[in-house]
């Protein structure tokens, strides 16, 4: 099976939208990196939200493309998708992306209990200032009110989608997905070589909605 999506297609071509839609997104996506989400986040976070370090939040907010890794019956695969960072009802970070359910990753992530790993980083960074995010979590397709809320976050991050009638119509017919991380790691060499900061969702028996810490300082994260 061939993977047909890429960042230029907003994570997968809209069904029936044709090459023109993918081209329109490709031309417009460069504008998104420079656009900040209006209004920012409101002050005062829930317990779960406060547990996710501000540096990790800023890194997620400051990028628009992630490499999404998953596995299916044919083995491991990865693809690039555009995403918008948002908040769940409990304040935990979530990532929204659009991709057709008919793509290879759409089929894999549509399975019950689907999980994925991902990375977020800019191209062309200097080694001394290298920064990026590693993460993993659960993934699901959104419908109804949840899709409407996710779509608002997505179009706020990518206003050119709402401004282009043809593109908007094509993407509105395409599946919207939520990736809810349960582990995040920020790498930021600008704060010192190998600097790491982590956040993970705690199990219910451990109490609390999340926990934060640097690797090597009591964090249970991977090395």
Secondary structure, DSSP 4 states (H G I P E B T S, - for coil): ------GGGTTSPPTT-HHHHHHHHHHHHHHHTTPPPTT-PPS---HHHHTS-HHHHHHHHT--EEEEEEEETTEEEEEEEEEEEEE-TTS-EEEEEE--TTSHHHHHHTSTT-EEEEEEE-SS--GGG-EEEEEEEEEEE--HHHHHHHHHHHHHH-HHHHH-HHHHHHHHTS-EEEEEEEEEEEEEGGGSTT-EEEEEPPPGGG-SS-EEE-TTTT-----
